[in-house]
Amino acid sequence: MTFPLAIAARAAVAATGAGIAATRAALHGRRTGLAPAGMPDLRSDIHVGRVAGLEDAAPPPHLARYDCRNNRLAELALRGDGFEAAVTEAAERHGAHRVAVVLGTSTAGVAQTEDAYARRDAAGALPADFDFAHTHDLHALPRYVRARLNLRGPAIAVSTACTSGARTVIEAGDLIAAGLADAVVVGGVDTLCRMTLHGFNALELLSSGPTRPCAADRTGISIGEAAGLLLLTRPEDAPAGAPLILGAGASSDGHHMSSPHPEGLGAITAMRGALDAAGVRVEDVDYVNLHGTGTRANDAMEDRAVSALFGGTVPVSSTKGWTGHTLGASGALEAIFATICLEDDLIPGCLGVEEADPSFSMQVATANRAAPVRRVLSNSFGFGGSNVALLIGRA
């Protein structure tokens, strides 16, 4: 990998709205996108981050076989913030075969399969119109985006649980460093589905009411859906002043299938790796965007890991109170949040938290505040012990 990489374009869709302007307004206005799930087979106090407007985001007719909720989320993101035009410009500059697509997801089009399963015939056969390869298959997402953008470079799916969206940045850096691509569309897209909600509910990890990361009385996760896309290039190929991926670090501690390492050893390794890759000291980081899911174990682990590396000197918070935990999309979506914090000199305080857990050593922000922000460390941790940290900053 070679750093820095420039974020030449970005696009975001989440429960807070479609587009960077809507995302920025929600962050500054402290407006959550979480609302009751409204599903009869779930507790009435369970909240989710649902994206509106997907009924108007069908793929173009020649790509209709890809139609599913997950690809509609990707389509809605592609239409916003000049993202498609930026990719077209990169393809014209370098050649369509030199622009790769690397996208993360944890569930892809599972919702499409759930619908198909509900429509089985009397013999148990799935309906004839169900197309697994173009909807549910993990590779359907990058294949759709590559086809939609008329690209001919590599198309790669990443599925490392909740680090998927962040991990794509590392894969993009490797492709560019190896001379296999000059620009890469990266990010993550994940969609609400019954499997995810019932799975987390079975693990007793879903929050009562909207998630409240870092609160002393936090009760768990709120699941959300989102698409976060970035176009990564060498800095000289990006618009002047584009935010930069200064460094990235990853680790796999393999501690437990669903629980984080209690002392955060893998998390510390990933964070330190990001700082080392950028040649940046601990004291040069102005804000840490926590993975901060709102579960007791995850938040406590992250407090120990961040405190071991930073002490209590850097402000930290989780933005999942706005969007919910968007799983495979979260690392990319929160990298976009980090760029907004850089542009606006904003430290967004955790939503719905009047006072942070008194046992924490981190300096948890509970209200928005203005402060100089030149470098943001954004954390993503996933099931199975997968850990990724991205350091995002200004030129």
DRENMARMI-312619 format. One line per 2 residues: number of its first residue (from 1); their letters; for each residue x, y, z of C-alpha. Coordinates in Angstrom, 1 decimal. Layout:
# DRENMARMI-312619
NUM) A) X Y Z; ...
This chain:
# DRENMARMI-312619
1) MT) 0.0 0.0 0.0; 1.1 3.5 -0.7
3) FP) -0.3 6.5 1.2; -1.8 9.0 1.0
5) LA) -4.7 8.2 -1.2; -7.1 11.0 -2.2
7) IA) -10.9 10.9 -1.8; -11.7 12.4 -5.3
9) AR) -15.5 11.9 -4.8; -17.9 10.6 -2.2
11) AA) -21.6 9.7 -1.9; -23.7 8.7 1.1
13) VA) -27.2 7.4 1.7; -28.4 6.5 5.1
15) AT) -31.4 6.9 7.4; -30.3 10.5 7.9
17) GA) -31.0 11.2 4.2; -29.5 10.9 0.7
19) GI) -26.5 12.9 -0.1; -23.7 14.8 1.6
21) AA) -25.8 17.9 2.3; -28.4 15.8 4.1
23) TR) -25.7 14.0 6.1; -24.1 17.2 7.1
25) AA) -27.4 18.8 8.1; -28.2 15.8 10.3
27) LH) -24.8 15.8 12.0; -25.0 19.6 12.8
29) GR) -28.7 19.4 13.7; -28.2 16.3 15.9
31) RT) -31.2 14.7 14.1; -31.3 10.9 14.3
33) GL) -32.6 8.7 11.5; -33.6 5.9 13.8
35) AP) -37.3 5.0 14.2; -39.3 2.1 15.5
37) AG) -38.8 -1.0 13.3; -42.6 -1.6 13.2
39) MP) -42.2 -5.4 12.7; -44.8 -7.5 14.4
41) DL) -42.4 -10.3 15.3; -39.9 -7.9 17.0
43) RS) -40.2 -6.0 20.3; -41.9 -2.6 19.8
45) DI) -39.0 -0.7 21.3; -36.5 -1.9 18.7
47) HV) -35.4 0.9 16.4; -33.8 0.7 13.0
49) GR) -32.2 3.2 10.5; -34.3 2.7 7.3
51) VA) -33.5 4.5 4.1; -36.5 6.2 2.3
53) GL) -36.9 6.6 -1.4; -35.8 3.2 -2.7
55) ED) -39.0 2.7 -4.6; -37.7 5.3 -7.0
57) AA) -34.2 3.9 -7.3; -34.7 1.0 -9.7
59) PP) -31.7 0.0 -11.8; -31.8 1.1 -15.5
61) PH) -33.8 -1.4 -17.7; -30.7 -3.1 -19.2
63) LA) -29.6 -4.0 -15.6; -33.0 -5.0 -14.3
65) RY) -31.8 -8.5 -13.4; -29.8 -6.8 -10.6
67) DC) -32.9 -5.3 -9.0; -33.0 -5.8 -5.2
69) RN) -33.0 -3.5 -2.2; -29.2 -3.6 -1.8
71) NR) -28.5 -2.6 -5.3; -31.1 0.1 -5.2
73) LA) -29.3 1.5 -2.2; -26.1 1.5 -4.3
75) EL) -28.1 3.1 -7.2; -29.4 5.9 -5.0
77) AL) -25.8 6.7 -3.9; -24.5 6.6 -7.5
79) RG) -27.0 9.3 -8.5; -25.9 11.8 -5.8
81) DG) -23.2 14.3 -5.2; -21.7 14.1 -8.7
83) FE) -20.3 10.7 -8.0; -21.1 9.1 -11.3
85) AA) -19.7 12.1 -13.2; -16.4 11.9 -11.2
87) VT) -16.0 8.2 -12.0; -16.7 8.9 -15.7
89) EA) -14.0 11.6 -15.6; -11.6 9.1 -14.0
91) AE) -12.4 6.5 -16.7; -11.9 9.0 -19.5
93) RH) -8.5 10.0 -17.9; -7.1 6.6 -17.2
95) GA) -9.3 4.2 -19.3; -12.3 2.3 -18.1
97) HR) -10.1 -0.8 -17.6; -7.9 1.1 -15.1
99) VA) -10.8 1.9 -12.7; -11.6 -0.9 -10.3
101) VV) -14.6 -1.5 -8.0; -14.0 -2.9 -4.5
103) LG) -17.2 -2.9 -2.4; -18.0 -4.4 1.0
105) TS) -21.3 -5.9 2.2; -22.3 -8.4 4.9
107) TA) -25.7 -9.5 3.7; -25.9 -8.3 0.0
109) GV) -29.4 -9.2 -1.3; -30.5 -11.5 1.5
111) AQ) -33.8 -9.6 1.6; -34.5 -10.6 -2.0
113) TE) -34.0 -14.3 -1.0; -36.2 -13.9 2.0
115) DA) -39.0 -12.6 -0.3; -38.4 -15.4 -2.7
117) YA) -38.6 -18.0 0.1; -41.9 -16.6 1.2
119) RR) -43.2 -17.0 -2.4; -42.3 -20.7 -2.8
121) DA) -44.8 -22.9 -4.6; -46.6 -25.9 -3.1
123) AG) -43.7 -28.1 -3.9; -41.3 -25.8 -2.2
125) AL) -39.6 -24.5 -5.3; -38.4 -20.9 -5.4
127) PA) -40.2 -18.6 -7.9; -38.9 -18.5 -11.5
129) DF) -38.1 -14.7 -11.3; -35.7 -15.1 -8.4
131) DF) -32.1 -14.5 -9.6; -29.6 -15.4 -6.9
133) AH) -26.5 -14.5 -8.8; -27.5 -11.0 -9.5
135) TH) -29.1 -10.1 -6.2; -28.1 -12.2 -3.2
137) DL) -24.6 -13.3 -4.2; -22.0 -11.1 -2.5
139) HA) -20.4 -10.4 -5.8; -23.6 -9.0 -7.2
141) LP) -22.9 -5.6 -5.7; -19.5 -4.8 -7.3
143) RY) -20.7 -6.4 -10.5; -23.7 -4.1 -10.6
145) VR) -21.7 -1.0 -9.8; -19.1 -1.8 -12.4
147) AR) -21.7 -2.4 -15.1; -23.7 0.7 -14.0
149) LN) -20.6 2.9 -14.3; -19.4 1.3 -17.6
151) LR) -16.1 0.3 -16.1; -13.9 -2.6 -17.1
153) GP) -11.4 -2.9 -14.3; -11.4 -5.5 -11.5
155) AI) -14.5 -6.0 -9.5; -14.0 -7.4 -6.0
157) AV) -16.4 -8.1 -3.1; -15.2 -7.8 0.5
159) ST) -17.2 -9.4 3.3; -15.3 -9.2 6.6
161) AC) -18.4 -8.4 8.7; -18.5 -4.9 10.1
163) TS) -15.1 -3.9 8.8; -16.0 -4.6 5.2
165) GA) -16.5 -1.0 4.1; -13.3 0.1 5.7
167) RT) -11.3 -2.9 4.4; -12.1 -1.9 0.8
169) VI) -9.8 1.1 1.3; -6.8 -1.2 2.0
171) EA) -7.6 -3.4 -1.0; -7.8 -0.3 -3.2
173) GD) -4.4 0.9 -1.9; -2.9 -2.4 -2.9
175) LI) -4.4 -2.3 -6.4; -3.1 1.1 -7.0
177) AA) 0.4 0.3 -5.5; 0.6 -2.8 -7.6
179) GL) -0.1 -0.9 -10.8; -3.4 -2.7 -11.4
181) AD) -5.6 0.4 -11.2; -5.3 4.1 -11.2
183) AV) -8.6 4.8 -9.5; -10.9 2.6 -7.4
185) VV) -14.6 2.9 -6.4; -14.7 1.7 -2.8
187) GG) -17.1 1.6 0.1; -19.9 -0.5 1.4
189) VD) -23.6 -1.2 1.0; -25.8 -3.1 3.4
191) TL) -29.5 -3.5 3.7; -32.1 -4.2 6.4
193) CR) -33.3 -7.7 6.3; -35.1 -10.1 8.7
195) MT) -32.0 -12.4 9.0; -29.9 -9.5 10.4
197) LH) -32.5 -8.2 12.8; -33.6 -11.6 14.1
199) GF) -29.9 -12.7 14.3; -28.9 -9.8 16.5
201) NA) -32.1 -10.2 18.5; -31.2 -13.8 19.1
203) LE) -27.8 -12.7 20.4; -29.7 -10.2 22.7
205) LL) -27.7 -7.3 21.3; -30.5 -5.1 20.1
207) SS) -31.1 -1.9 22.0; -34.2 -0.9 23.8
209) GP) -35.0 2.4 22.0; -32.4 4.1 19.8
211) TR) -28.8 3.0 20.4; -26.8 5.2 22.8
213) PC) -23.2 4.3 22.5; -20.9 5.2 25.5
215) AA) -23.9 5.8 27.8; -23.6 4.1 31.2
217) DR) -27.0 2.5 30.7; -26.5 1.6 27.0
219) TG) -28.5 -1.5 26.0; -27.2 -2.5 22.6
221) IS) -27.2 -1.9 18.8; -29.7 -0.3 16.5
223) IG) -29.3 -1.8 13.0; -29.3 0.5 10.0
225) EA) -28.9 0.3 6.3; -26.7 2.6 4.2
227) AG) -24.5 3.0 1.1; -21.2 4.8 1.4
229) LL) -19.1 5.2 -1.7; -15.7 6.8 -2.3
231) LL) -13.6 7.3 -5.4; -9.9 6.8 -4.4
233) TR) -7.0 8.1 -6.6; -3.5 9.3 -6.3
235) PE) -3.5 12.8 -4.8; -2.2 14.3 -8.0
237) DA) -5.3 13.0 -9.8; -7.8 14.4 -7.4
239) PA) -9.4 17.9 -7.1; -7.4 20.4 -5.1
241) GA) -8.1 20.2 -1.4; -9.6 16.7 -1.6
243) PL) -9.5 14.9 1.8; -6.9 12.2 2.1
245) IL) -6.6 8.6 3.4; -3.4 9.2 5.3
247) GA) -3.0 5.7 6.5; -4.8 2.4 7.3
249) GA) -4.2 -0.4 9.7; -5.8 -3.9 10.0
251) SS) -5.6 -6.9 12.2; -7.4 -10.1 12.9
253) DG) -7.2 -11.3 16.5; -9.6 -14.2 16.1
255) HH) -10.6 -13.9 19.8; -14.2 -15.0 19.5
257) MS) -16.9 -15.5 16.9; -19.0 -12.5 18.1
259) SP) -17.2 -11.0 21.1; -14.3 -8.5 20.9
261) HP) -11.0 -9.2 22.6; -11.6 -7.8 26.1
263) EG) -8.4 -5.8 26.2; -8.7 -4.6 22.6
265) LG) -5.4 -6.1 21.4; -6.5 -6.3 17.8
267) AI) -8.0 -2.9 17.9; -4.8 -1.4 19.3
269) TA) -2.8 -3.1 16.5; -5.1 -1.7 13.8
271) MR) -5.0 1.8 15.2; -1.3 1.8 15.6
273) GA) -0.9 0.4 12.1; -2.9 3.3 10.7
275) LD) -0.8 5.9 12.5; 2.5 4.2 11.5
277) AA) 1.4 3.9 7.8; 0.8 7.7 7.8
279) GV) 3.9 8.6 9.9; 1.7 10.4 12.4
281) RV) 2.1 10.6 16.1; -0.7 9.9 18.6
283) ED) -0.8 13.6 19.6; -1.4 14.6 16.0
285) VD) -4.9 13.0 15.9; -7.7 15.5 16.6
287) YV) -10.8 13.2 16.9; -11.5 9.5 17.0
289) NL) -14.7 8.2 15.4; -15.4 5.1 17.5
291) HG) -16.8 1.9 16.2; -19.1 2.5 19.2
293) TG) -21.9 0.0 18.6; -23.7 0.6 21.9
295) TR) -23.2 -2.9 23.3; -21.7 -3.1 26.8
297) AN) -18.8 -5.3 25.7; -17.8 -3.5 22.5
299) DA) -17.8 0.0 24.0; -15.9 -1.1 27.1
301) ME) -13.3 -2.9 24.9; -12.9 0.2 22.7
303) DR) -12.5 2.4 25.8; -9.6 0.2 26.9
305) AV) -8.0 0.1 23.5; -8.3 3.9 22.8
307) SA) -7.2 4.8 26.3; -4.1 2.5 26.0
309) LF) -3.0 4.3 22.9; -4.2 7.9 23.4
311) GG) -4.8 8.2 27.1; -7.7 10.6 27.6
313) TV) -6.2 13.3 25.5; -8.3 13.1 22.3
315) PV) -12.0 13.7 21.9; -14.0 10.6 20.8
317) SS) -17.6 9.7 19.9; -19.7 7.3 18.0
319) TK) -22.0 8.5 15.1; -24.2 5.4 15.2
321) GW) -26.8 7.3 17.1; -27.6 9.0 13.8
323) TG) -27.7 6.0 11.4; -27.6 2.8 13.5
325) HT) -25.0 0.2 12.9; -24.9 -0.2 9.1
327) LG) -22.7 -3.3 9.3; -20.7 -3.7 6.0
329) AS) -21.4 -0.1 5.0; -20.4 1.4 8.4
331) GA) -16.7 1.8 7.8; -17.2 3.7 4.5
333) LE) -20.1 5.7 5.8; -18.2 6.8 8.8
335) AI) -15.1 7.7 6.7; -17.5 10.1 4.9
337) FA) -18.6 11.5 8.3; -14.9 12.0 9.1
339) TI) -14.5 14.1 5.9; -17.4 16.3 7.0
341) CL) -15.8 16.7 10.4; -12.5 17.8 8.7
343) ED) -14.3 20.3 6.4; -16.5 21.8 9.2
345) DL) -14.1 21.6 12.1; -16.8 19.5 13.9
347) IP) -16.6 17.1 16.7; -20.1 15.4 16.8
349) GC) -21.1 14.3 20.3; -22.8 11.0 20.9
351) LG) -26.6 11.4 20.4; -28.9 10.8 23.4
353) VE) -26.1 10.6 25.9; -26.1 13.2 28.7
355) EA) -23.1 11.7 30.5; -20.7 9.1 29.3
357) DP) -20.1 5.9 31.2; -18.1 7.0 34.3
359) SF) -15.9 3.9 34.1; -14.5 5.1 30.8
361) SM) -11.1 6.7 30.5; -11.8 8.1 27.0
363) QV) -12.7 11.8 26.5; -16.2 11.1 25.2
365) AT) -18.0 14.0 23.5; -21.7 14.2 24.3
367) AN) -22.5 17.5 22.5; -21.4 18.9 19.2
369) RA) -18.5 21.3 19.4; -16.3 23.3 17.1
371) AP) -12.6 22.6 17.2; -9.7 22.4 14.7
373) VR) -9.9 19.0 13.1; -7.0 18.1 10.7
375) RV) -6.8 14.3 11.3; -9.6 11.8 12.2
377) LS) -9.0 8.2 13.2; -12.1 6.1 12.2
379) NS) -12.4 2.6 13.8; -14.3 -0.4 12.5
381) FG) -14.4 -3.8 14.3; -16.2 -6.9 13.2
383) FG) -17.3 -10.4 14.3; -14.5 -12.9 14.2
385) GS) -11.9 -10.5 15.4; -11.6 -8.3 12.3
387) NV) -10.3 -4.8 13.0; -9.6 -1.9 10.6
389) AL) -8.6 1.7 11.4; -8.5 4.5 8.8
391) LI) -6.7 7.8 9.3; -8.3 10.6 7.3
393) GR) -6.9 14.1 7.1; -6.3 17.2 5.1
395) A) -3.4 17.8 2.8
